[in-house]
Each structure stands twice: as structure tokens, then as C-alpha cells.
Amino acid sequence: MLDVGSGGGVPGIPLAIARPAWHVVMLDSNHKKGAFVQQAVIELALANAEAVVARVEDYAPAAPFDVVISRAFADLATFAATSARHLAPQGQLIAMKGVYPDEEVANLPAGIRVVAARRCGAGGRGQAHLIVMERDAGALPAARARSAAAAP
């Protein structure tokens, strides 16, 4: 699982604790936040978690992720456009939003669709929704689409 814009490690750290079989990468471009998350990973002895300081656009993991999640990174279109390239086939993008984001859903890039929206508790702060997205069937990941277009 990749947590984009992890900040202080939420939801990455709680998920790494709750799901020790998962490999959780917490990605943030802010060095101070990345150092905090790295220290938390060390202090909590989370062998299944790592902090990476990089922009999502520049990040080059060794393998794609089954799940790419974000709590407060960007609007859905930006999240999908920058993060879908990190998805494994059949992978899912999951974003936490407040009130259901009708306008953001309408502005999703081509090739990305909402497959589920779940209302969830928000700790007394009002409405919250988990928006689950996937690539449309037959949609190529961005890197594969670029290489296919460049092929003779």
C-alpha cells in the first residue's frame, strides 16, 4: 500500500500496525514530516513500513502497489493523475473526502472511474466519504500508454 501525502503518517502508520502482513510505504515531499514518520516507524518497530521523502510525480518504486491511498493530498483528479501510475493491474485508488465530492468525481481523468463510495465516521467532524477508484477496463497505465504510443 502506498500512502500519498502521508504527512504525519496517517493513515499509513495505523494501517501498518493493524495489518502487519501489508507492506506500507508512506510518501511525502516534506523532509521534516518524512523524518518524523521514519522515527515513528523505528520507535514502533514497524518492519512492514517505510517512509519515503519524494514527490509522487518523481517517486519510482521497484514494484507497483495494490492500493494507493490518500487522506488529504489533493482533489480527486490530481490524486488520480499523479498516483494511478503506481497502481498494479486491478489496483485501487482510495481517497478520504468530506462531503461527497460530486464535482471532483465529474472531473476525474479519462480512464479512472469510481467503483465505490462509502460514508464513514469522521470523529464528530461531520460527513466523511471513502472514494474508491479503479482504472476503466482496458485502460493502460500512463507509462505503458506512453511507451505504446512511442512504439513504431
Phi and psi in radians as a Rosetta constraint file:
Dihedral C 1 N 2 CA 2 C 2 CIRCULARHARMONIC -1.940 0.35
Dihedral N 2 CA 2 C 2 N 3 CIRCULARHARMONIC 2.175 0.35
Dihedral C 2 N 3 CA 3 C 3 CIRCULARHARMONIC -1.783 0.35
Dihedral N 3 CA 3 C 3 N 4 CIRCULARHARMONIC 1.828 0.35
Dihedral C 3 N 4 CA 4 C 4 CIRCULARHARMONIC -1.510 0.35
Dihedral N 4 CA 4 C 4 N 5 CIRCULARHARMONIC 2.288 0.35
Dihedral C 4 N 5 CA 5 C 5 CIRCULARHARMONIC 1.190 0.35
Dihedral N 5 CA 5 C 5 N 6 CIRCULARHARMONIC 0.786 0.35
Dihedral C 5 N 6 CA 6 C 6 CIRCULARHARMONIC -1.098 0.35
Dihedral N 6 CA 6 C 6 N 7 CIRCULARHARMONIC -0.434 0.35
Dihedral C 6 N 7 CA 7 C 7 CIRCULARHARMONIC 1.040 0.35
Dihedral N 7 CA 7 C 7 N 8 CIRCULARHARMONIC -2.097 0.35
Dihedral C 7 N 8 CA 8 C 8 CIRCULARHARMONIC -1.458 0.35
Dihedral N 8 CA 8 C 8 N 9 CIRCULARHARMONIC 0.187 0.35
Dihedral C 8 N 9 CA 9 C 9 CIRCULARHARMONIC 1.752 0.35
Dihedral N 9 CA 9 C 9 N 10 CIRCULARHARMONIC 0.317 0.35
Dihedral C 9 N 10 CA 10 C 10 CIRCULARHARMONIC -1.966 0.35
Dihedral N 10 CA 10 C 10 N 11 CIRCULARHARMONIC 2.166 0.35
Dihedral C 10 N 11 CA 11 C 11 CIRCULARHARMONIC -1.668 0.35
Dihedral N 11 CA 11 C 11 N 12 CIRCULARHARMONIC 0.063 0.35
Dihedral C 11 N 12 CA 12 C 12 CIRCULARHARMONIC -0.970 0.35
Dihedral N 12 CA 12 C 12 N 13 CIRCULARHARMONIC -0.852 0.35
Dihedral C 12 N 13 CA 13 C 13 CIRCULARHARMONIC -1.121 0.35
Dihedral N 13 CA 13 C 13 N 14 CIRCULARHARMONIC -0.877 0.35
Dihedral C 13 N 14 CA 14 C 14 CIRCULARHARMONIC -1.026 0.35
Dihedral N 14 CA 14 C 14 N 15 CIRCULARHARMONIC -0.641 0.35
Dihedral C 14 N 15 CA 15 C 15 CIRCULARHARMONIC -1.198 0.35
Dihedral N 15 CA 15 C 15 N 16 CIRCULARHARMONIC -0.667 0.35
Dihedral C 15 N 16 CA 16 C 16 CIRCULARHARMONIC -1.126 0.35
Dihedral N 16 CA 16 C 16 N 17 CIRCULARHARMONIC -0.623 0.35
Dihedral C 16 N 17 CA 17 C 17 CIRCULARHARMONIC -1.220 0.35
Dihedral N 17 CA 17 C 17 N 18 CIRCULARHARMONIC -0.820 0.35
Dihedral C 17 N 18 CA 18 C 18 CIRCULARHARMONIC -1.254 0.35
Dihedral N 18 CA 18 C 18 N 19 CIRCULARHARMONIC -0.487 0.35
Dihedral C 18 N 19 CA 19 C 19 CIRCULARHARMONIC -2.205 0.35
Dihedral N 19 CA 19 C 19 N 20 CIRCULARHARMONIC 1.325 0.35
Dihedral C 19 N 20 CA 20 C 20 CIRCULARHARMONIC -1.102 0.35
Dihedral N 20 CA 20 C 20 N 21 CIRCULARHARMONIC -0.303 0.35
Dihedral C 20 N 21 CA 21 C 21 CIRCULARHARMONIC -1.405 0.35
Dihedral N 21 CA 21 C 21 N 22 CIRCULARHARMONIC -0.260 0.35
Dihedral C 21 N 22 CA 22 C 22 CIRCULARHARMONIC -1.446 0.35
Dihedral N 22 CA 22 C 22 N 23 CIRCULARHARMONIC 2.594 0.35
Dihedral C 22 N 23 CA 23 C 23 CIRCULARHARMONIC -1.729 0.35
Dihedral N 23 CA 23 C 23 N 24 CIRCULARHARMONIC 2.090 0.35
Dihedral C 23 N 24 CA 24 C 24 CIRCULARHARMONIC -2.002 0.35
Dihedral N 24 CA 24 C 24 N 25 CIRCULARHARMONIC 2.130 0.35
Dihedral C 24 N 25 CA 25 C 25 CIRCULARHARMONIC -1.900 0.35
Dihedral N 25 CA 25 C 25 N 26 CIRCULARHARMONIC 2.168 0.35
Dihedral C 25 N 26 CA 26 C 26 CIRCULARHARMONIC -1.835 0.35
Dihedral N 26 CA 26 C 26 N 27 CIRCULARHARMONIC 2.020 0.35
Dihedral C 26 N 27 CA 27 C 27 CIRCULARHARMONIC -1.940 0.35
Dihedral N 27 CA 27 C 27 N 28 CIRCULARHARMONIC 2.222 0.35
Dihedral C 27 N 28 CA 28 C 28 CIRCULARHARMONIC -2.626 0.35
Dihedral N 28 CA 28 C 28 N 29 CIRCULARHARMONIC 2.542 0.35
Dihedral C 28 N 29 CA 29 C 29 CIRCULARHARMONIC -1.464 0.35
Dihedral N 29 CA 29 C 29 N 30 CIRCULARHARMONIC -0.204 0.35
Dihedral C 29 N 30 CA 30 C 30 CIRCULARHARMONIC -1.508 0.35
Dihedral N 30 CA 30 C 30 N 31 CIRCULARHARMONIC 2.084 0.35
Dihedral C 30 N 31 CA 31 C 31 CIRCULARHARMONIC -1.096 0.35
Dihedral N 31 CA 31 C 31 N 32 CIRCULARHARMONIC -0.688 0.35
Dihedral C 31 N 32 CA 32 C 32 CIRCULARHARMONIC -1.129 0.35
Dihedral N 32 CA 32 C 32 N 33 CIRCULARHARMONIC -0.754 0.35
Dihedral C 32 N 33 CA 33 C 33 CIRCULARHARMONIC -1.166 0.35
Dihedral N 33 CA 33 C 33 N 34 CIRCULARHARMONIC -0.717 0.35
Dihedral C 33 N 34 CA 34 C 34 CIRCULARHARMONIC -1.074 0.35
Dihedral N 34 CA 34 C 34 N 35 CIRCULARHARMONIC -0.699 0.35
Dihedral C 34 N 35 CA 35 C 35 CIRCULARHARMONIC -1.144 0.35
Dihedral N 35 CA 35 C 35 N 36 CIRCULARHARMONIC -0.688 0.35
Dihedral C 35 N 36 CA 36 C 36 CIRCULARHARMONIC -1.087 0.35
Dihedral N 36 CA 36 C 36 N 37 CIRCULARHARMONIC -0.831 0.35
Dihedral C 36 N 37 CA 37 C 37 CIRCULARHARMONIC -1.110 0.35
Dihedral N 37 CA 37 C 37 N 38 CIRCULARHARMONIC -0.723 0.35
Dihedral C 37 N 38 CA 38 C 38 CIRCULARHARMONIC -1.048 0.35
Dihedral N 38 CA 38 C 38 N 39 CIRCULARHARMONIC -0.749 0.35
Dihedral C 38 N 39 CA 39 C 39 CIRCULARHARMONIC -1.136 0.35
Dihedral N 39 CA 39 C 39 N 40 CIRCULARHARMONIC -0.691 0.35
Dihedral C 39 N 40 CA 40 C 40 CIRCULARHARMONIC -1.098 0.35
Dihedral N 40 CA 40 C 40 N 41 CIRCULARHARMONIC -0.726 0.35
Dihedral C 40 N 41 CA 41 C 41 CIRCULARHARMONIC -1.051 0.35
Dihedral N 41 CA 41 C 41 N 42 CIRCULARHARMONIC -0.746 0.35
Dihedral C 41 N 42 CA 42 C 42 CIRCULARHARMONIC -1.153 0.35
Dihedral N 42 CA 42 C 42 N 43 CIRCULARHARMONIC -0.883 0.35
Dihedral C 42 N 43 CA 43 C 43 CIRCULARHARMONIC -1.086 0.35
Dihedral N 43 CA 43 C 43 N 44 CIRCULARHARMONIC -0.629 0.35
Dihedral C 43 N 44 CA 44 C 44 CIRCULARHARMONIC -1.549 0.35
Dihedral N 44 CA 44 C 44 N 45 CIRCULARHARMONIC -0.005 0.35
Dihedral C 44 N 45 CA 45 C 45 CIRCULARHARMONIC 0.919 0.35
Dihedral N 45 CA 45 C 45 N 46 CIRCULARHARMONIC 0.860 0.35
Dihedral C 45 N 46 CA 46 C 46 CIRCULARHARMONIC -1.582 0.35
Dihedral N 46 CA 46 C 46 N 47 CIRCULARHARMONIC 1.536 0.35
Dihedral C 46 N 47 CA 47 C 47 CIRCULARHARMONIC -1.150 0.35
Dihedral N 47 CA 47 C 47 N 48 CIRCULARHARMONIC -0.321 0.35
Dihedral C 47 N 48 CA 48 C 48 CIRCULARHARMONIC -1.662 0.35
Dihedral N 48 CA 48 C 48 N 49 CIRCULARHARMONIC 0.160 0.35
Dihedral C 48 N 49 CA 49 C 49 CIRCULARHARMONIC -2.270 0.35
Dihedral N 49 CA 49 C 49 N 50 CIRCULARHARMONIC 2.638 0.35
Dihedral C 49 N 50 CA 50 C 50 CIRCULARHARMONIC -2.578 0.35
Dihedral N 50 CA 50 C 50 N 51 CIRCULARHARMONIC 2.613 0.35
Dihedral C 50 N 51 CA 51 C 51 CIRCULARHARMONIC -1.805 0.35
Dihedral N 51 CA 51 C 51 N 52 CIRCULARHARMONIC 2.379 0.35
Dihedral C 51 N 52 CA 52 C 52 CIRCULARHARMONIC -2.248 0.35
Dihedral N 52 CA 52 C 52 N 53 CIRCULARHARMONIC 2.251 0.35
Dihedral C 52 N 53 CA 53 C 53 CIRCULARHARMONIC -1.740 0.35
Dihedral N 53 CA 53 C 53 N 54 CIRCULARHARMONIC 1.881 0.35
Dihedral C 53 N 54 CA 54 C 54 CIRCULARHARMONIC -2.993 0.35
Dihedral N 54 CA 54 C 54 N 55 CIRCULARHARMONIC 2.776 0.35
Dihedral C 54 N 55 CA 55 C 55 CIRCULARHARMONIC -1.366 0.35
Dihedral N 55 CA 55 C 55 N 56 CIRCULARHARMONIC 2.545 0.35
Dihedral C 55 N 56 CA 56 C 56 CIRCULARHARMONIC -1.038 0.35
Dihedral N 56 CA 56 C 56 N 57 CIRCULARHARMONIC -0.579 0.35
Dihedral C 56 N 57 CA 57 C 57 CIRCULARHARMONIC -1.180 0.35
Dihedral N 57 CA 57 C 57 N 58 CIRCULARHARMONIC -0.471 0.35
Dihedral C 57 N 58 CA 58 C 58 CIRCULARHARMONIC -1.726 0.35
Dihedral N 58 CA 58 C 58 N 59 CIRCULARHARMONIC -0.219 0.35
Dihedral C 58 N 59 CA 59 C 59 CIRCULARHARMONIC -1.212 0.35
Dihedral N 59 CA 59 C 59 N 60 CIRCULARHARMONIC 2.335 0.35
Dihedral C 59 N 60 CA 60 C 60 CIRCULARHARMONIC -2.269 0.35
Dihedral N 60 CA 60 C 60 N 61 CIRCULARHARMONIC 1.458 0.35
Dihedral C 60 N 61 CA 61 C 61 CIRCULARHARMONIC -1.239 0.35
Dihedral N 61 CA 61 C 61 N 62 CIRCULARHARMONIC 2.784 0.35
Dihedral C 61 N 62 CA 62 C 62 CIRCULARHARMONIC -1.210 0.35
Dihedral N 62 CA 62 C 62 N 63 CIRCULARHARMONIC -0.486 0.35
Dihedral C 62 N 63 CA 63 C 63 CIRCULARHARMONIC -2.544 0.35
Dihedral N 63 CA 63 C 63 N 64 CIRCULARHARMONIC 2.678 0.35
Dihedral C 63 N 64 CA 64 C 64 CIRCULARHARMONIC -1.274 0.35
Dihedral N 64 CA 64 C 64 N 65 CIRCULARHARMONIC 2.953 0.35
Dihedral C 64 N 65 CA 65 C 65 CIRCULARHARMONIC -1.936 0.35
Dihedral N 65 CA 65 C 65 N 66 CIRCULARHARMONIC 2.556 0.35
Dihedral C 65 N 66 CA 66 C 66 CIRCULARHARMONIC -1.256 0.35
Dihedral N 66 CA 66 C 66 N 67 CIRCULARHARMONIC -0.583 0.35
Dihedral C 66 N 67 CA 67 C 67 CIRCULARHARMONIC -2.372 0.35
Dihedral N 67 CA 67 C 67 N 68 CIRCULARHARMONIC 2.324 0.35
Dihedral C 67 N 68 CA 68 C 68 CIRCULARHARMONIC -2.125 0.35
Dihedral N 68 CA 68 C 68 N 69 CIRCULARHARMONIC 2.129 0.35
Dihedral C 68 N 69 CA 69 C 69 CIRCULARHARMONIC -2.141 0.35
Dihedral N 69 CA 69 C 69 N 70 CIRCULARHARMONIC 2.682 0.35
Dihedral C 69 N 70 CA 70 C 70 CIRCULARHARMONIC -2.590 0.35
Dihedral N 70 CA 70 C 70 N 71 CIRCULARHARMONIC 2.380 0.35
Dihedral C 70 N 71 CA 71 C 71 CIRCULARHARMONIC -1.698 0.35
Dihedral N 71 CA 71 C 71 N 72 CIRCULARHARMONIC -0.692 0.35
Dihedral C 71 N 72 CA 72 C 72 CIRCULARHARMONIC -2.653 0.35
Dihedral N 72 CA 72 C 72 N 73 CIRCULARHARMONIC 0.690 0.35
Dihedral C 72 N 73 CA 73 C 73 CIRCULARHARMONIC -1.389 0.35
Dihedral N 73 CA 73 C 73 N 74 CIRCULARHARMONIC -0.939 0.35
Dihedral C 73 N 74 CA 74 C 74 CIRCULARHARMONIC -2.920 0.35
Dihedral N 74 CA 74 C 74 N 75 CIRCULARHARMONIC -3.124 0.35
Dihedral C 74 N 75 CA 75 C 75 CIRCULARHARMONIC -1.178 0.35
Dihedral N 75 CA 75 C 75 N 76 CIRCULARHARMONIC 2.852 0.35
Dihedral C 75 N 76 CA 76 C 76 CIRCULARHARMONIC -1.032 0.35
Dihedral N 76 CA 76 C 76 N 77 CIRCULARHARMONIC -0.707 0.35
Dihedral C 76 N 77 CA 77 C 77 CIRCULARHARMONIC -1.109 0.35
Dihedral N 77 CA 77 C 77 N 78 CIRCULARHARMONIC -0.768 0.35
Dihedral C 77 N 78 CA 78 C 78 CIRCULARHARMONIC -1.175 0.35
Dihedral N 78 CA 78 C 78 N 79 CIRCULARHARMONIC -0.752 0.35
Dihedral C 78 N 79 CA 79 C 79 CIRCULARHARMONIC -1.022 0.35
Dihedral N 79 CA 79 C 79 N 80 CIRCULARHARMONIC -0.841 0.35
Dihedral C 79 N 80 CA 80 C 80 CIRCULARHARMONIC -1.142 0.35
Dihedral N 80 CA 80 C 80 N 81 CIRCULARHARMONIC -0.771 0.35
Dihedral C 80 N 81 CA 81 C 81 CIRCULARHARMONIC -1.130 0.35
Dihedral N 81 CA 81 C 81 N 82 CIRCULARHARMONIC -0.617 0.35
Dihedral C 81 N 82 CA 82 C 82 CIRCULARHARMONIC -1.593 0.35
Dihedral N 82 CA 82 C 82 N 83 CIRCULARHARMONIC -0.399 0.35
Dihedral C 82 N 83 CA 83 C 83 CIRCULARHARMONIC -1.918 0.35
Dihedral N 83 CA 83 C 83 N 84 CIRCULARHARMONIC -0.381 0.35
Dihedral C 83 N 84 CA 84 C 84 CIRCULARHARMONIC -1.069 0.35
Dihedral N 84 CA 84 C 84 N 85 CIRCULARHARMONIC -0.460 0.35
Dihedral C 84 N 85 CA 85 C 85 CIRCULARHARMONIC -1.155 0.35
Dihedral N 85 CA 85 C 85 N 86 CIRCULARHARMONIC -0.280 0.35
Dihedral C 85 N 86 CA 86 C 86 CIRCULARHARMONIC -1.586 0.35
Dihedral N 86 CA 86 C 86 N 87 CIRCULARHARMONIC 0.008 0.35
Dihedral C 86 N 87 CA 87 C 87 CIRCULARHARMONIC -1.460 0.35
Dihedral N 87 CA 87 C 87 N 88 CIRCULARHARMONIC 2.432 0.35
Dihedral C 87 N 88 CA 88 C 88 CIRCULARHARMONIC -1.282 0.35
Dihedral N 88 CA 88 C 88 N 89 CIRCULARHARMONIC 2.803 0.35
Dihedral C 88 N 89 CA 89 C 89 CIRCULARHARMONIC -0.938 0.35
Dihedral N 89 CA 89 C 89 N 90 CIRCULARHARMONIC 2.431 0.35
Dihedral C 89 N 90 CA 90 C 90 CIRCULARHARMONIC 1.222 0.35
Dihedral N 90 CA 90 C 90 N 91 CIRCULARHARMONIC 0.154 0.35
Dihedral C 90 N 91 CA 91 C 91 CIRCULARHARMONIC -1.283 0.35
Dihedral N 91 CA 91 C 91 N 92 CIRCULARHARMONIC 2.904 0.35
Dihedral C 91 N 92 CA 92 C 92 CIRCULARHARMONIC -2.229 0.35
Dihedral N 92 CA 92 C 92 N 93 CIRCULARHARMONIC 2.483 0.35
Dihedral C 92 N 93 CA 93 C 93 CIRCULARHARMONIC -1.688 0.35
Dihedral N 93 CA 93 C 93 N 94 CIRCULARHARMONIC 2.313 0.35
Dihedral C 93 N 94 CA 94 C 94 CIRCULARHARMONIC -2.262 0.35
Dihedral N 94 CA 94 C 94 N 95 CIRCULARHARMONIC 2.174 0.35
Dihedral C 94 N 95 CA 95 C 95 CIRCULARHARMONIC -2.158 0.35
Dihedral N 95 CA 95 C 95 N 96 CIRCULARHARMONIC 2.402 0.35
Dihedral C 95 N 96 CA 96 C 96 CIRCULARHARMONIC -1.638 0.35
Dihedral N 96 CA 96 C 96 N 97 CIRCULARHARMONIC 2.227 0.35
Dihedral C 96 N 97 CA 97 C 97 CIRCULARHARMONIC -2.265 0.35
Dihedral N 97 CA 97 C 97 N 98 CIRCULARHARMONIC 2.896 0.35
Dihedral C 97 N 98 CA 98 C 98 CIRCULARHARMONIC -1.413 0.35
Dihedral N 98 CA 98 C 98 N 99 CIRCULARHARMONIC -2.023 0.35
Dihedral C 98 N 99 CA 99 C 99 CIRCULARHARMONIC -1.012 0.35
Dihedral N 99 CA 99 C 99 N 100 CIRCULARHARMONIC 2.551 0.35
Dihedral C 99 N 100 CA 100 C 100 CIRCULARHARMONIC -0.898 0.35
Dihedral N 100 CA 100 C 100 N 101 CIRCULARHARMONIC 2.192 0.35
Dihedral C 100 N 101 CA 101 C 101 CIRCULARHARMONIC -1.530 0.35
Dihedral N 101 CA 101 C 101 N 102 CIRCULARHARMONIC 1.219 0.35
Dihedral C 101 N 102 CA 102 C 102 CIRCULARHARMONIC -0.901 0.35
Dihedral N 102 CA 102 C 102 N 103 CIRCULARHARMONIC -0.828 0.35
Dihedral C 102 N 103 CA 103 C 103 CIRCULARHARMONIC -1.153 0.35
Dihedral N 103 CA 103 C 103 N 104 CIRCULARHARMONIC -0.707 0.35
Dihedral C 103 N 104 CA 104 C 104 CIRCULARHARMONIC -1.134 0.35
Dihedral N 104 CA 104 C 104 N 105 CIRCULARHARMONIC -0.682 0.35
Dihedral C 104 N 105 CA 105 C 105 CIRCULARHARMONIC -1.110 0.35
Dihedral N 105 CA 105 C 105 N 106 CIRCULARHARMONIC -0.721 0.35
Dihedral C 105 N 106 CA 106 C 106 CIRCULARHARMONIC -1.122 0.35
Dihedral N 106 CA 106 C 106 N 107 CIRCULARHARMONIC -0.425 0.35
Dihedral C 106 N 107 CA 107 C 107 CIRCULARHARMONIC -1.748 0.35
Dihedral N 107 CA 107 C 107 N 108 CIRCULARHARMONIC 0.250 0.35
Dihedral C 107 N 108 CA 108 C 108 CIRCULARHARMONIC -1.081 0.35
Dihedral N 108 CA 108 C 108 N 109 CIRCULARHARMONIC 2.543 0.35
Dihedral C 108 N 109 CA 109 C 109 CIRCULARHARMONIC -1.161 0.35
Dihedral N 109 CA 109 C 109 N 110 CIRCULARHARMONIC 2.738 0.35
Dihedral C 109 N 110 CA 110 C 110 CIRCULARHARMONIC -0.977 0.35
Dihedral N 110 CA 110 C 110 N 111 CIRCULARHARMONIC 2.460 0.35
Dihedral C 110 N 111 CA 111 C 111 CIRCULARHARMONIC 1.608 0.35
Dihedral N 111 CA 111 C 111 N 112 CIRCULARHARMONIC -0.073 0.35
Dihedral C 111 N 112 CA 112 C 112 CIRCULARHARMONIC -2.110 0.35
Dihedral N 112 CA 112 C 112 N 113 CIRCULARHARMONIC 2.333 0.35
Dihedral C 112 N 113 CA 113 C 113 CIRCULARHARMONIC -2.378 0.35
Dihedral N 113 CA 113 C 113 N 114 CIRCULARHARMONIC 2.661 0.35
Dihedral C 113 N 114 CA 114 C 114 CIRCULARHARMONIC -1.408 0.35
Dihedral N 114 CA 114 C 114 N 115 CIRCULARHARMONIC 2.238 0.35
Dihedral C 114 N 115 CA 115 C 115 CIRCULARHARMONIC -1.900 0.35
Dihedral N 115 CA 115 C 115 N 116 CIRCULARHARMONIC -0.277 0.35
Dihedral C 115 N 116 CA 116 C 116 CIRCULARHARMONIC -2.844 0.35
Dihedral N 116 CA 116 C 116 N 117 CIRCULARHARMONIC 2.631 0.35
Dihedral C 116 N 117 CA 117 C 117 CIRCULARHARMONIC -2.438 0.35
Dihedral N 117 CA 117 C 117 N 118 CIRCULARHARMONIC 2.095 0.35
Dihedral C 117 N 118 CA 118 C 118 CIRCULARHARMONIC -2.055 0.35
Dihedral N 118 CA 118 C 118 N 119 CIRCULARHARMONIC 2.184 0.35
Dihedral C 118 N 119 CA 119 C 119 CIRCULARHARMONIC -1.334 0.35
Dihedral N 119 CA 119 C 119 N 120 CIRCULARHARMONIC 2.388 0.35
Dihedral C 119 N 120 CA 120 C 120 CIRCULARHARMONIC -2.419 0.35
Dihedral N 120 CA 120 C 120 N 121 CIRCULARHARMONIC 2.836 0.35
Dihedral C 120 N 121 CA 121 C 121 CIRCULARHARMONIC -1.124 0.35
Dihedral N 121 CA 121 C 121 N 122 CIRCULARHARMONIC 2.580 0.35
Dihedral C 121 N 122 CA 122 C 122 CIRCULARHARMONIC -2.208 0.35
Dihedral N 122 CA 122 C 122 N 123 CIRCULARHARMONIC 0.542 0.35
Dihedral C 122 N 123 CA 123 C 123 CIRCULARHARMONIC 1.070 0.35
Dihedral N 123 CA 123 C 123 N 124 CIRCULARHARMONIC 0.603 0.35
Dihedral C 123 N 124 CA 124 C 124 CIRCULARHARMONIC 1.440 0.35
Dihedral N 124 CA 124 C 124 N 125 CIRCULARHARMONIC 0.093 0.35
Dihedral C 124 N 125 CA 125 C 125 CIRCULARHARMONIC -1.618 0.35
Dihedral N 125 CA 125 C 125 N 126 CIRCULARHARMONIC 0.124 0.35
Dihedral C 125 N 126 CA 126 C 126 CIRCULARHARMONIC 1.899 0.35
Dihedral N 126 CA 126 C 126 N 127 CIRCULARHARMONIC -2.695 0.35
Dihedral C 126 N 127 CA 127 C 127 CIRCULARHARMONIC -1.315 0.35
Dihedral N 127 CA 127 C 127 N 128 CIRCULARHARMONIC 2.606 0.35
Dihedral C 127 N 128 CA 128 C 128 CIRCULARHARMONIC -2.559 0.35
Dihedral N 128 CA 128 C 128 N 129 CIRCULARHARMONIC 2.554 0.35
Dihedral C 128 N 129 CA 129 C 129 CIRCULARHARMONIC -2.349 0.35
Dihedral N 129 CA 129 C 129 N 130 CIRCULARHARMONIC 2.447 0.35
Dihedral C 129 N 130 CA 130 C 130 CIRCULARHARMONIC -1.712 0.35
Dihedral N 130 CA 130 C 130 N 131 CIRCULARHARMONIC 2.125 0.35
Dihedral C 130 N 131 CA 131 C 131 CIRCULARHARMONIC -1.825 0.35
Dihedral N 131 CA 131 C 131 N 132 CIRCULARHARMONIC 2.058 0.35
Dihedral C 131 N 132 CA 132 C 132 CIRCULARHARMONIC -1.836 0.35
Dihedral N 132 CA 132 C 132 N 133 CIRCULARHARMONIC 2.175 0.35
Dihedral C 132 N 133 CA 133 C 133 CIRCULARHARMONIC -2.186 0.35
Dihedral N 133 CA 133 C 133 N 134 CIRCULARHARMONIC 2.685 0.35
Dihedral C 133 N 134 CA 134 C 134 CIRCULARHARMONIC -2.437 0.35
Dihedral N 134 CA 134 C 134 N 135 CIRCULARHARMONIC 2.898 0.35
Dihedral C 134 N 135 CA 135 C 135 CIRCULARHARMONIC -1.242 0.35
Dihedral N 135 CA 135 C 135 N 136 CIRCULARHARMONIC 2.535 0.35
Dihedral C 135 N 136 CA 136 C 136 CIRCULARHARMONIC -1.095 0.35
Dihedral N 136 CA 136 C 136 N 137 CIRCULARHARMONIC 2.593 0.35
Dihedral C 136 N 137 CA 137 C 137 CIRCULARHARMONIC -0.966 0.35
Dihedral N 137 CA 137 C 137 N 138 CIRCULARHARMONIC 2.267 0.35
Dihedral C 137 N 138 CA 138 C 138 CIRCULARHARMONIC 1.532 0.35
Dihedral N 138 CA 138 C 138 N 139 CIRCULARHARMONIC -0.137 0.35
Dihedral C 138 N 139 CA 139 C 139 CIRCULARHARMONIC -1.303 0.35
Dihedral N 139 CA 139 C 139 N 140 CIRCULARHARMONIC 2.368 0.35
Dihedral C 139 N 140 CA 140 C 140 CIRCULARHARMONIC -1.523 0.35
Dihedral N 140 CA 140 C 140 N 141 CIRCULARHARMONIC 2.491 0.35
Dihedral C 140 N 141 CA 141 C 141 CIRCULARHARMONIC -1.007 0.35
Dihedral N 141 CA 141 C 141 N 142 CIRCULARHARMONIC 2.637 0.35
Dihedral C 141 N 142 CA 142 C 142 CIRCULARHARMONIC -0.950 0.35
Dihedral N 142 CA 142 C 142 N 143 CIRCULARHARMONIC -0.785 0.35
Dihedral C 142 N 143 CA 143 C 143 CIRCULARHARMONIC -1.116 0.35
Dihedral N 143 CA 143 C 143 N 144 CIRCULARHARMONIC -0.725 0.35
Dihedral C 143 N 144 CA 144 C 144 CIRCULARHARMONIC -1.188 0.35
Dihedral N 144 CA 144 C 144 N 145 CIRCULARHARMONIC -0.666 0.35
Dihedral C 144 N 145 CA 145 C 145 CIRCULARHARMONIC -1.123 0.35
Dihedral N 145 CA 145 C 145 N 146 CIRCULARHARMONIC -0.722 0.35
Dihedral C 145 N 146 CA 146 C 146 CIRCULARHARMONIC -1.112 0.35
Dihedral N 146 CA 146 C 146 N 147 CIRCULARHARMONIC -0.781 0.35
Dihedral C 146 N 147 CA 147 C 147 CIRCULARHARMONIC -1.207 0.35
Dihedral N 147 CA 147 C 147 N 148 CIRCULARHARMONIC -0.598 0.35
Dihedral C 147 N 148 CA 148 C 148 CIRCULARHARMONIC -1.175 0.35
Dihedral N 148 CA 148 C 148 N 149 CIRCULARHARMONIC -0.667 0.35
Dihedral C 148 N 149 CA 149 C 149 CIRCULARHARMONIC -1.203 0.35
Dihedral N 149 CA 149 C 149 N 150 CIRCULARHARMONIC -0.520 0.35
Dihedral C 149 N 150 CA 150 C 150 CIRCULARHARMONIC -1.463 0.35
Dihedral N 150 CA 150 C 150 N 151 CIRCULARHARMONIC -0.264 0.35
Dihedral C 150 N 151 CA 151 C 151 CIRCULARHARMONIC -1.177 0.35
Dihedral N 151 CA 151 C 151 N 152 CIRCULARHARMONIC 2.543 0.35
